[in-house]
Amino acid sequence: MAYINGLVGHQGRNGCRLYCPLIGRRKPDGSHYYPALLKPNNYNVEGCDHADINPSSIAFRAFNNYEENLKILVQSPNDTQYKKRRLQTGIVKPGIFLGLPRANILSIPCCFGYNIMHLISLNIPDLFISLWHGTIDCDKDDNRSTWDWAVLRGNTWTTHGKAVASIMPYLPSSFDRPPRNPAEKINSGYKAWEYFRFGPWLILSHSAETILEELLQTHVWSTYYSST
């Protein structure tokens, strides 16, 4: 999408596809920005150390100031100023759709919708599962053996997969695709629709009290449950 809309992409300081005012946060000496709403403890990275952000405060502020910021970018007098303004504005270049007649399209970047299907059917479940597997990427000085939330390992993951698959007889026949055993199928053809309707996201949301709550410690369960 970044190649089409001309924005910096989700790893940038202004990484929102809807061009909302959310400013990302990066690790010290890092260049990858994350859309973290809460300010980490003991965090003072320049340009990223703003206070906690309430999502409702930016929910209706998408697409603000795009054209003004684009003018600022394209008027950069040299490469140094261009890089500085690119960081400030979150814009890399004019989008190719700006070459179309304005009467025939929605405004830029308003015409680029957000990918809500893959957010809840692939991205978020993948993060939770990799956290609970203890396989998510981490810093070199982090120790996965101390992760008390990494409970879906070994026999526990196998048993959990069977529990997920066992609910199939109890789903209404009108449901499109029943959940298969994620321990066996999650890396080999688990469908986005299966994720979305019957896979990990639905299972975690609707059957977690019986399947997951017994596995997760109270503070981990509370964090998960508040996100669903």
NUZADO-253812 format. One record per residue (C-alpha): residue in three letters; residue number from 1; y, z, x. Coordinates in steps of 0.5 Angstrom, whole numbers. Layout:
N
REC  residuo  num     yy     zz     xx
REC      ALA  NUM      Y      Z      X
...
This chain:
228
REC  residuo  num     yy     zz     xx
REC      MET    1      0      0      0
REC      ALA    2      5      1      6
REC      TYR    3      4     -6      8
REC      ILE    4      7     -8      1
REC      ASN    5     12     -3     -1
REC      GLY    6     15     -2      6
REC      LEU    7     15      6      6
REC      VAL    8     12     10     12
REC      GLY    9      5     12      8
REC      HIS   10      2     18      7
REC      GLN   11      2     21     14
REC      GLY   12     10     20     14
REC      ARG   13     15     26     14
REC      ASN   14     17     22      7
REC      GLY   15     10     20      5
REC      CYS   16     10     20     -2
REC      ARG   17      8     14     -5
REC      LEU   18     13     15    -11
REC      TYR   19     19     16     -6
REC      CYS   20     20     23     -9
REC      PRO   21     24     28     -4
REC      LEU   22     18     32     -2
REC      ILE   23     19     33      6
REC      GLY   24     12     34      9
REC      ARG   25     10     39     15
REC      ARG   26      7     37     22
REC      LYS   27      3     42     27
REC      PRO   28      7     44     33
REC      ASP   29      8     37     38
REC      GLY   30      4     33     32
REC      SER   31      6     27     29
REC      HIS   32      2     27     23
REC      TYR   33      6     30     17
REC      TYR   34      2     34     11
REC      PRO   35      5     35      4
REC      ALA   36      4     42      4
REC      LEU   37      8     46     -1
REC      LEU   38      7     53      2
REC      LYS   39     11     54      8
REC      PRO   40      5     57     13
REC      ASN   41      6     64     16
REC      ASN   42      9     64     23
REC      TYR   43     12     57     22
REC      ASN   44     18     55     25
REC      VAL   45     17     47     27
REC      GLU   46     24     44     27
REC      GLY   47     25     39     21
REC      CYS   48     19     42     17
REC      ASP   49     21     50     16
REC      HIS   50     24     49      9
REC      ALA   51     22     54      4
REC      ASP   52     16     54     -1
REC      ILE   53     17     48     -6
REC      ASN   54     15     49    -13
REC      PRO   55     12     42    -16
REC      SER   56     16     42    -22
REC      SER   57     23     42    -18
REC      ILE   58     21     35    -16
REC      ALA   59     16     32    -21
REC      PHE   60     22     28    -24
REC      ARG   61     26     26    -18
REC      ALA   62     22     20    -16
REC      PHE   63     25     14    -14
REC      ASN   64     31     17    -12
REC      ASN   65     36     14     -7
REC      TYR   66     31      8     -5
REC      GLU   67     36      3     -5
REC      GLU   68     42      7     -1
REC      ASN   69     37      9      4
REC      LEU   70     34      2      5
REC      LYS   71     41      0      6
REC      ILE   72     42      6     12
REC      LEU   73     36      3     15
REC      VAL   74     37     -4     15
REC      GLN   75     44     -3     18
REC      SER   76     41      1     24
REC      PRO   77     45     -2     30
REC      ASN   78     39     -1     35
REC      ASP   79     32      1     36
REC      THR   80     34      8     37
REC      GLN   81     38      9     31
REC      TYR   82     32      5     27
REC      LYS   83     27     10     29
REC      LYS   84     31     16     27
REC      ARG   85     33     13     20
REC      ARG   86     26     11     19
REC      LEU   87     24     18     20
REC      GLN   88     30     21     15
REC      THR   89     29     16     10
REC      GLY   90     21     15     10
REC      ILE   91     22      7     10
REC      VAL   92     20      2     15
REC      LYS   93     22     -4     12
REC      PRO   94     24     -8      6
REC      GLY   95     18     -9      1
REC      ILE   96     16    -16      0
REC      PHE   97     17    -15     -7
REC      LEU   98     24    -15     -6
REC      GLY   99     24    -22     -6
REC      LEU  100     22    -23    -13
REC      PRO  101     27    -24    -18
REC      ARG  102     29    -17    -21
REC      ALA  103     29    -19    -28
REC      ASN  104     21    -20    -27
REC      ILE  105     19    -14    -24
REC      LEU  106     20     -6    -25
REC      SER  107     25     -3    -19
REC      ILE  108     22     -2    -12
REC      PRO  109     19      3    -11
REC      CYS  110     18      4    -18
REC      CYS  111     13     -2    -19
REC      PHE  112      8      2    -15
REC      GLY  113      4      7    -19
REC      TYR  114      0     13    -16
REC      ASN  115     -7     12    -15
REC      ILE  116     -9     18    -20
REC      MET  117    -16     16    -21
REC      HIS  118    -18     16    -13
REC      LEU  119    -14     23    -13
REC      ILE  120    -19     27    -17
REC      SER  121    -25     23    -17
REC      LEU  122    -26     22     -9
REC      ASN  123    -20     25     -5
REC      ILE  124    -20     32     -8
REC      PRO  125    -28     33     -9
REC      ASP  126    -29     31     -2
REC      LEU  127    -24     36      1
REC      PHE  128    -27     41     -3
REC      ILE  129    -34     39     -1
REC      SER  130    -33     38      7
REC      LEU  131    -29     45      7
REC      TRP  132    -35     48      3
REC      HIS  133    -40     45      8
REC      GLY  134    -36     47     14
REC      THR  135    -35     40     16
REC      ILE  136    -28     38     15
REC      ASP  137    -24     36     22
REC      CYS  138    -20     42     25
REC      ASP  139    -17     44     31
REC      LYS  140    -21     45     38
REC      ASP  141    -19     53     38
REC      ASP  142    -22     54     31
REC      ASN  143    -29     56     30
REC      ARG  144    -33     54     24
REC      SER  145    -38     60     25
REC      THR  146    -32     64     22
REC      TRP  147    -31     60     16
REC      ASP  148    -33     65     10
REC      TRP  149    -32     59      5
REC      ALA  150    -37     55      8
REC      VAL  151    -43     56      4
REC      LEU  152    -46     50      2
REC      ARG  153    -50     49      8
REC      GLY  154    -58     48      9
REC      ASN  155    -62     51      3
REC      THR  156    -56     53     -1
REC      TRP  157    -54     46     -1
REC      THR  158    -60     43     -3
REC      THR  159    -61     48     -8
REC      HIS  160    -54     47    -11
REC      GLY  161    -56     39    -11
REC      LYS  162    -62     41    -15
REC      ALA  163    -58     45    -20
REC      VAL  164    -52     40    -21
REC      ALA  165    -58     34    -23
REC      SER  166    -61     39    -27
REC      ILE  167    -56     39    -33
REC      MET  168    -57     32    -34
REC      PRO  169    -61     33    -40
REC      TYR  170    -56     37    -43
REC      LEU  171    -50     32    -43
REC      PRO  172    -49     28    -49
REC      SER  173    -52     21    -49
REC      SER  174    -45     18    -50
REC      PHE  175    -43     20    -43
REC      ASP  176    -43     14    -39
REC      ARG  177    -47     16    -32
REC      PRO  178    -50     23    -31
REC      PRO  179    -49     27    -24
REC      ARG  180    -55     25    -19
REC      ASN  181    -57     30    -14
REC      PRO  182    -50     30     -9
REC      ALA  183    -55     33     -4
REC      GLU  184    -59     27     -4
REC      LYS  185    -54     22     -6
REC      ILE  186    -47     24     -4
REC      ASN  187    -47     19      2
REC      SER  188    -50     13     -1
REC      GLY  189    -47     10     -7
REC      TYR  190    -44     16    -11
REC      LYS  191    -40     12    -16
REC      ALA  192    -32     14    -17
REC      TRP  193    -34     14    -24
REC      GLU  194    -39     19    -23
REC      TYR  195    -35     23    -19
REC      PHE  196    -29     23    -24
REC      ARG  197    -34     24    -30
REC      PHE  198    -40     27    -28
REC      GLY  199    -40     28    -21
REC      PRO  200    -37     34    -16
REC      TRP  201    -30     34    -20
REC      LEU  202    -33     35    -27
REC      ILE  203    -39     40    -24
REC      LEU  204    -34     44    -20
REC      SER  205    -29     44    -26
REC      HIS  206    -34     46    -32
REC      SER  207    -40     49    -29
REC      ALA  208    -38     52    -23
REC      GLU  209    -38     59    -27
REC      THR  210    -46     58    -27
REC      ILE  211    -47     54    -21
REC      LEU  212    -41     56    -16
REC      GLU  213    -39     63    -17
REC      GLU  214    -45     66    -15
REC      LEU  215    -44     62     -8
REC      LEU  216    -37     63     -7
REC      GLN  217    -34     70     -5
REC      THR  218    -28     72    -10
REC      HIS  219    -22     70     -6
REC      VAL  220    -25     63     -4
REC      TRP  221    -27     62    -12
REC      SER  222    -20     64    -14
REC      THR  223    -17     59     -9
REC      TYR  224    -21     54    -12
REC      TYR  225    -21     56    -19
REC      SER  226    -13     56    -19
REC      SER  227    -13     49    -17
REC      THR  228    -17     46    -23
